Structures are given as structure tokens and as C-alpha cells.
């Protein structure tokens, strides 16, 4: 009975640590986005911790998109 209870407590502690770890990663993610520019589509990106997001707006007018928007992690 005591061993079963100890295993349950251990499992609950491991779950709590994993959830805390995931929450910490989300907070450190950097992101950027580019709005719609004329006929060019928008883009959005979220990069893992340690990587920098880079977003460049598209170039075009209302009917054509000459250069699509670019969202990358580096």
C-alpha cells in the first residue's frame, strides 16, 4: 500500500515537472508576423528558444504580388 502511494506521488511530481517545462518553453518562444500587403499573403512564425524570428513584408500592389512575405527562424 505504501509503495503504491509512493509511486502515485512520484508520477504526479513527474507530470508537474513536465508541464512546468513545457510552459517555460512557450514563454521563451519569439515570434513575428507580417500583415497582408496588397495581393501578398500574410505570414506568422514562432521560433524555439535560442532562435531569432525574421519577417520580411511582401512587395506588390492590389492585383499582383511581386515578392512574397517571408517568415523564418535563424
Secondary structure, DSSP 8 states (H G I E B T S, - for coil): -HHHHHHHHHHHHHHHHHHHHHHHHHHH-EEEEE--BTTB--EEEEE-TT--EEEE--EE-SS-EEE--EEEE-
